[in-house]
Amino acid sequence: MREYSFGRRCGLAVPRVNIGGMRFPQDMDRAVALIRHAIDSGMRYIDTSRGYGDSELKLARALKNGYREKVILSTKWSPWAMRVADSDTASADCVRRRIDEQMKRLEVDYLDFYQVWSINSREDYRRVVSRRGMLAGIRKAMDEGLVLHTGFTTHDEPKSLMKYIDEVDWCEVILFTYNMLNTAYAPVIAAAHERGIGTIVMNPVGGGKLAEASPVLMELARRAGAASAPELALRYVLSNPNVDTLIAGIAKKPDVDGAISAAEKGPFTRSQIKAIETFTGKVAEQAGRFCAGCEYCMPCPHGVNIPVVMGCIQDARYWGITEDARVRYKELGEAGAEACEECGECLIKCTQKLHIIEEMRKARRHFGHM
């Protein structure tokens, strides 16, 4: 694959689609074969984490026999995202120990990138950049030649990020969520790109949601000239000129081949983007009158996760994303609509004045007894 600028600050180049390390096959040999297939096919940047199970261990095996030299390897950690030990803190000394540990797990003598995992609030940011905070520890490792570049990942509110994007002169890349159904970070991605920060997108297919061949998504793909729902989702992200690259979670060979094929087909035209956004806007307008996800209805006195239940109903009803909605509903367990006692507290608190009790009944009928 052709490589493109990864931002002025790091001075590297990367392909448009790369390896996300969260969903490797459970079997070690299968995972190694898949990782090497992705690298042999042109993927170069690898995003993993101390918190992705044994992802680092699988990469250690896959990157032997000359494969380490072919890739840009990035891992990440923070104590608020995952504590390895009870004593873990956001201190320079602690992150320095984590870097050593992760390098041993990966069996490498340097890391191309070490990122702060999930700066999700201004308080997280302050802990990172304080005098003896995480950034100081990462910089120490950089001075020692163990880490070459740094950056962070984020789920912070876009408005909050915009307030401190000019302060992160140390940051070379940022990993954002961005996809066809969630474009909230578009202004921040643009601001980062303008400042020479490499921009990486995670969840380009909405954590798998946009990979489902629902009638609604397939109709949209047909209108846009895409062969499948995943291609539609990937090419939409890659059509944003401020996105340098995206990471695709790979669990099987078609995940690799499909992502590369989508990249090689190139971005959508302006007219195609307009058609996509007009279509999604109409559906979102209908869905927006359903549940805003504001969580004012919470907590439910009976333990129902009302916003997630409503989100499952919304995806199934408006987007035809039925199977993914069923899986997410099942994962709720005792927090599903079956726990609803129809007490009515949520009706009083709902800012949209929705018929939540009626929707809980529908959820029980639609998703219950699976």
C-alpha positions as a printed Julia matrix, in Angstrom:
370×3 Matrix{Float64}:
   0.0     0.0    0.0
   1.04    3.57  -0.61
   2.14    5.48   2.49
   1.09    8.97   3.53
   2.31   11.6    5.98
   1.72   10.76   9.63
   1.92   14.39  10.68
   4.78   16.86  10.71
   5.67   16.28  14.34
   6.78   12.66  14.06
   7.89   12.89  10.42
   6.86    9.32   9.62
   4.68    7.88   6.85
   2.0     5.2    7.21
  -0.55    3.37   5.04
  -4.19    4.47   5.29
  -5.25    1.29   7.14
  -3.3    -0.47   9.86
  -3.43   -3.09  12.61
  -5.58   -2.77  15.73
  -4.42   -5.28  18.34
  -7.56   -5.75  20.43
  -9.25   -8.59  18.56
  -6.53  -11.07  17.58
  -7.61  -14.75  17.42
  -7.36  -16.59  20.73
  -5.1   -19.28  19.29
  -1.47  -18.14  19.29
  -0.48  -19.74  15.97
  -3.55  -18.34  14.19
  -2.9   -14.89  15.66
   0.74  -14.91  14.55
  -0.22  -16.0   11.03
  -2.87  -13.27  10.81
  -0.54  -10.52  12.05
   2.12  -11.54   9.56
  -0.45  -11.69   6.76
  -1.45   -8.1    7.6
   2.18   -6.93   7.56
   2.96   -8.83   4.35
  -0.12   -7.2    2.79
   1.17   -3.7    3.56
  -0.14   -2.77   6.99
   2.65   -1.17   9.01
   1.47    0.7   12.12
   0.4    -1.55  15.02
  -1.7    -0.29  17.93
  -1.79   -2.46  21.04
  -2.07   -1.97  24.81
  -1.15   -3.49  28.16
  -4.89   -3.91  28.64
  -5.6    -5.95  25.5
  -5.24   -9.35  27.13
  -2.31  -11.23  25.61
  -2.11   -9.01  22.52
   1.43   -7.89  23.35
   2.53  -11.51  23.81
   1.12  -12.52  20.43
   2.85   -9.59  18.8
   6.12  -10.63  20.43
   5.91  -13.96  18.61
   4.69  -12.45  15.33
   7.42   -9.81  15.16
  10.29  -12.28  15.23
  12.27  -13.32  12.13
  12.63   -9.82  10.73
   9.04   -8.62  11.14
   9.91   -6.11  13.89
  11.91   -4.08  11.38
   8.9    -3.84   9.06
   6.5    -2.13  11.47
   5.83    0.98  13.54
   4.97   -0.47  16.95
   2.82    1.46  19.42
   1.57    0.42  22.84
  -0.07    2.34  25.67
  -1.08    2.37  29.33
  -2.47    4.55  32.1
  -3.4     3.68  35.69
  -6.98    4.91  35.34
  -7.56    2.71  32.28
  -5.95   -0.38  33.83
  -4.07   -1.04  37.04
  -1.5    -3.8   36.68
  -0.56   -3.49  40.36
  -2.54   -1.94  43.21
   0.3     0.55  43.7
   0.09    1.91  40.13
  -0.14    5.7   39.87
   0.17    8.37  37.19
   3.74    9.1   38.3
   6.84    9.25  36.13
   8.45    6.35  37.99
   5.41    4.13  37.6
   5.0     4.64  33.86
   8.73    4.1   33.45
   8.32    0.66  35.09
   5.35   -0.1   32.85
   7.38    0.76  29.75
  10.07   -1.72  30.83
   7.46   -4.38  31.53
   5.69   -3.91  28.21
   8.95   -4.01  26.27
   9.69   -7.36  27.93
   6.22   -8.63  27.04
   6.72   -7.51  23.44
  10.32   -8.78  23.45
  11.64   -5.61  21.82
  14.48   -3.27  22.71
  12.6    -0.09  21.74
   9.08    1.16  21.05
   8.28    3.43  18.12
   5.4     4.99  20.09
   4.31    4.92  23.71
   0.95    6.61  24.23
  -0.96    7.72  27.29
  -4.05    5.56  27.24
  -7.39    7.39  27.46
  -7.02   11.02  28.47
 -10.72   11.39  29.1
 -10.89   14.56  31.18
  -9.01   17.73  32.01
  -8.03   16.07  35.3
  -6.45   13.14  33.42
  -4.55   15.64  31.3
  -3.25   17.51  34.37
  -2.0    14.26  35.91
  -0.14   13.44  32.71
   1.67   16.77  32.34
   2.37   17.51  36.01
   6.05   17.89  36.95
   6.47   14.26  37.99
   3.58   12.86  35.98
   3.4    10.28  33.2
   4.82   12.55  30.52
   8.02   12.99  32.52
   8.44    9.22  32.69
   7.82    8.78  28.98
  10.3    11.55  28.19
  12.9     9.81  30.37
  12.44    6.65  28.3
  12.74    8.75  25.14
  15.99   10.27  26.38
  17.26    6.71  26.91
  16.32    5.7   23.35
  13.7     3.2   24.5
  10.73    5.17  23.12
  10.98    7.18  19.91
   7.65    9.04  19.82
   4.66    9.72  22.05
   1.03   10.84  22.0
  -2.27    9.89  23.6
  -5.66    8.32  23.02
  -8.85   10.04  24.1
 -12.57    9.83  24.74
 -12.72   13.3   26.29
 -15.5    15.66  25.25
 -14.58   17.37  21.94
 -15.17   20.82  23.48
 -12.77   19.99  26.3
 -10.1    18.73  23.9
 -10.33   21.87  21.81
  -9.44   23.89  24.92
  -6.07   22.19  25.42
  -5.1    21.04  21.92
  -2.69   24.0   21.69
  -0.99   22.98  24.95
   0.1    19.52  23.8
   3.33   20.56  22.07
   4.8    17.22  23.22
   2.13   15.17  21.46
   2.97   13.65  18.06
  -0.14   11.53  17.43
  -3.68   11.25  18.82
  -6.07    8.3   18.53
  -9.75    9.32  18.22
 -13.1     7.63  17.8
 -14.69    8.63  14.5
 -17.11    6.87  12.18
 -20.11    7.36   9.96
 -22.5     7.46  12.93
 -20.21    9.39  15.28
 -18.53   12.43  13.77
 -18.33   14.47  16.99
 -14.52   14.52  16.93
 -14.26   15.9   13.39
 -13.39   19.47  14.53
 -10.7    18.19  16.93
  -9.25   15.9   14.26
  -9.05   18.89  11.95
  -7.36   21.02  14.63
  -4.81   18.3   15.41
  -4.06   17.75  11.72
  -3.53   21.49  11.21
  -1.0    21.51  14.06
   1.01   18.66  12.55
  -0.22   16.01  14.97
  -0.73   12.59  13.38
  -4.43   11.64  13.46
  -5.49    8.03  13.96
  -9.07    6.76  13.98
 -10.3     3.85  16.09
 -13.71    2.19  15.82
 -14.13    3.05  12.11
 -16.91    0.46  11.88
 -18.41    1.38  15.25
 -16.92   -1.56  17.14
 -18.37   -3.92  14.55
 -21.83   -2.32  14.47
 -21.34   -0.93  10.96
 -20.08   -4.27   9.66
 -23.56   -5.75   9.92
 -25.28   -6.17   6.55
 -28.5    -4.56   7.7
 -31.03   -3.57   5.02
 -30.56    0.11   5.92
 -26.76    0.02   5.7
 -26.8    -2.04   2.5
 -29.16    0.45   0.86
 -26.83    3.25   1.87
 -23.82    1.32   0.54
 -25.62    0.83  -2.77
 -26.37    4.54  -3.07
 -22.74    5.43  -2.28
 -21.26    2.87  -4.64
 -19.73    0.63  -1.95
 -19.77   -3.14  -2.17
 -20.51   -3.77   1.51
 -21.35   -2.09   4.81
 -17.75   -2.38   6.14
 -16.38   -0.86   2.91
 -18.89    1.97   3.22
 -17.81    2.67   6.81
 -14.06    2.5    6.13
 -14.13    4.62   3.0
 -16.26    7.23   4.76
 -13.57    7.64   7.43
 -10.79    7.69   4.83
 -12.65   10.39   2.89
 -11.89   12.85   5.68
  -8.68   14.62   4.54
  -7.74   15.32   8.17
  -7.52   11.59   9.01
  -4.02   10.24   8.46
  -4.79    6.6    9.12
  -7.21    4.22  10.81
  -6.7     1.05  12.79
  -8.83   -1.97  11.94
  -9.37   -4.59  14.61
  -8.34   -7.82  12.92
  -9.71  -11.2   13.99
  -9.68  -13.01  10.66
  -8.1   -12.75   7.21
 -11.08  -10.97   5.56
 -10.73   -8.16   8.12
  -7.27   -7.46   6.69
  -8.13   -7.96   3.04
 -11.37   -5.98   3.26
  -9.71   -3.0    4.94
  -6.93   -2.9    2.36
  -9.42   -3.22  -0.5
 -11.45   -0.31   0.9
  -8.31    1.83   1.15
  -7.26    1.0   -2.38
 -10.66    2.03  -3.75
  -9.98    5.48  -2.38
 -12.19    8.13  -0.79
 -15.74    8.88  -1.79
 -16.46   11.84  -4.04
 -18.07   14.97  -2.64
 -21.42   13.97  -4.14
 -21.14   10.51  -2.57
 -20.32   12.01   0.83
 -23.28   14.35   0.5
 -25.56   11.41  -0.33
 -24.26    9.46   2.68
 -24.64   12.35   5.1
 -28.1    13.23   3.8
 -29.19    9.62   4.29
 -27.65    9.24   7.75
 -28.95   12.65   8.75
 -32.53   11.62   7.98
 -32.22    8.39   9.92
 -30.45   10.15  12.81
 -33.2    12.77  12.89
 -35.77   10.03  13.39
 -33.6     8.27  15.96
 -32.76   11.54  17.69
 -36.38   11.98  18.62
 -36.11    8.67  20.44
 -33.28    8.79  23.01
 -30.58   11.44  23.39
 -28.43    9.3   25.7
 -28.28   12.13  28.25
 -28.6     9.68  31.2
 -30.87   11.98  33.19
 -33.07    8.91  33.68
 -30.29    7.24  35.65
 -29.79    5.67  38.07
 -32.72    3.32  37.73
 -33.83    2.15  41.23
 -34.12   -1.39  39.87
 -30.77   -1.48  38.11
 -31.88   -1.19  34.47
 -29.27    0.41  32.23
 -31.93    2.45  30.48
 -29.7     4.34  27.95
 -28.07    1.11  26.71
 -31.41   -0.68  26.41
 -32.82    2.29  24.51
 -29.71    2.36  22.29
 -30.2    -1.31  21.41
 -33.82   -0.66  20.48
 -32.81    2.4   18.48
 -30.14    0.56  16.46
 -32.47   -2.32  15.68
 -35.44   -0.09  14.82
 -33.81    2.68  12.81
 -30.6     1.19  11.43
 -31.62   -2.46  11.12
 -28.51   -3.39  13.13
 -30.31   -6.26  14.81
 -27.64   -8.84  15.58
 -25.2    -6.37  17.14
 -28.06   -4.95  19.21
 -28.96   -8.45  20.42
 -25.38   -9.12  21.48
 -25.12   -5.82  23.37
 -28.46   -6.43  25.06
 -27.41   -9.91  26.15
 -24.22   -8.47  27.67
 -26.37   -6.3   29.95
 -27.37   -9.38  31.96
 -29.39   -8.31  34.98
 -29.34   -4.68  33.82
 -31.69   -5.48  30.93
 -35.34   -4.48  30.58
 -36.45   -7.62  32.45
 -35.51   -5.81  35.68
 -37.94   -2.95  34.96
 -40.65   -2.67  37.64
 -42.51    0.09  35.74
 -42.2     2.43  38.74
 -42.24    5.49  36.49
 -39.27    7.38  37.99
 -37.58    7.5   34.59
 -40.67    9.09  33.02
 -40.42   12.02  35.42
 -36.69   12.55  34.75
 -36.63   12.0   30.96
 -35.83   15.27  29.16
 -37.34   13.94  25.92
 -40.61   12.87  27.61
 -40.25    9.42  26.08
 -42.51    6.45  26.78
 -39.7     4.53  28.45
 -41.9     1.93  30.15
 -43.49    1.07  26.82
 -40.02    0.81  25.24
 -38.86   -1.51  28.04
 -41.82   -3.78  27.24
 -40.83   -3.76  23.58
 -37.23   -4.57  24.51
 -38.38   -7.57  26.55
 -40.41   -8.82  23.6
 -37.68   -8.13  21.03
 -34.54   -9.14  22.92
 -35.72  -11.2   25.86
 -35.35  -14.97  26.3
 -32.3   -15.16  24.02
